[in-house]
Amino acid sequence: MKQDGLNGQILEQLYQTIVSRKGGNPSESHTAKLFKKGRKRICKKFGEEAVEVVIAALAETEAEVVSESSDVLYHLLVLWAEMGIRPEQVWAELQSRVGTSGIEEKKNRQRGDASHDL
């Protein structure tokens, strides 16, 4: 299902839109409302959406998983914006893990390393 023009850049665009909603009118913007309610509420929404992806993956259609995954990514970007985390920080972390054995990383973690499997 290749669609020209659709790629990961949408996350960067969405992130910029989300950041622009900080301090906005909560009665006009769901994102501004989340920011007004604070990090605790943003984390709660992110967690709820993550659970909904799992439920959809176990019992629903592919379309439901896609829809719920979109909600998870949106709320994750809101959380990043709330915390001042820029997407390129996460991309750099992911890049640093490319080519690293997940098994080796797990061994290092058991020795006290905070790395994570991909």
N, C-alpha and C positions, 0 to 999 in steps of 0.2 A: 504494500500500500504506500508507494512513494508519491508524495505530493511536493511539487516544486515549491521552494521557498519556505517549507516548514522544516525547522531544525532546532537545535538547542539554543539558538540565539533568542528564542522566545522567552527563555528564562531571564536573560539579561534585560530584555525589554519590560517584562513584567516586574522585575525587581525595581527598575527605575520608576515605573508607575506607582508601585507600592511606596517607595521612598517619598515620592511627591505628595502622597496622601497624609504623611505625618503632619499633625497639627491642623488637618483639614476638618471640615464640619462633619461630625459624626451622624448627623441626621441626613446627610447627602451621600455618605461614603461608608460602605461596610468596613473597608480597610481602616479608615479614620476612626471608626467606632472601636475596632479591635485595639488600635494604638491607645485610645483613651482608656480602655479597660485595663490595659497594662500587660506585662509579660506573663503573669500567672494565667490570665484568660487566654492569651495567645498560645501558651504551652498546652493548656487544656484542649483547645480547639485542634491543635496539631495532633495531639494524642488521640482524640476522638476520630479524626479523619484517618489516621494510620490504622486504627482498629477496623474502620469501615473497609479499608482496602483488603485487609486480611479476610474479613467476612465475605466480601465480594469474591475474592480469589477462591475461597472454599465452596461457595454456594451459589454464585451468580454467574452472569455471562462475562465474556471478554469486554464488552462495551461498558459494563458496570465497573470493572476493574480500571479501565481507562478513565472513566469519569471520576471515580474516587481517588485515583492516583493524581489527577489534576488538582483535586482539592488538597491533597497532602502537599504537593509541591507549592501551591499558593501559600498555604499556612506556614510552611517551612521558610519561604522567602519573607513572609511577614515577620517571623521570629528572627531571622538574620537581620532584617532592617531594624527591628527593635533593639537588637544587641550591638548594632554597628558593624556587623560582619558583612563584608562584600563578597559577592559570588566568586571573584577571582581568588580569594583566599582559599575557598573550598576547592576550586579547580586546581590550584597549586598543590594542595594536600593530596588530592586524587592523583595528580601527575607524579608526585613523589613516590607513590605506591605502585606505579606501573612497572611490571616486570619483577615485582617482589613476590616471592612464594608465600602464599597464604599459610602454608604449613610452617615455614620458617618464622613467619611473623607470630604465629600462635606460640611457638616455642619461646620466642623472645618475650612475649607478653607474660608467659608463665614465670619468667625470670624477673618480671617487674617492668617491662617495656609497655608503654601505653598505646602502641600501634594497634590497628584494627584490620581484620580481614576484609577483603573486597569480595 
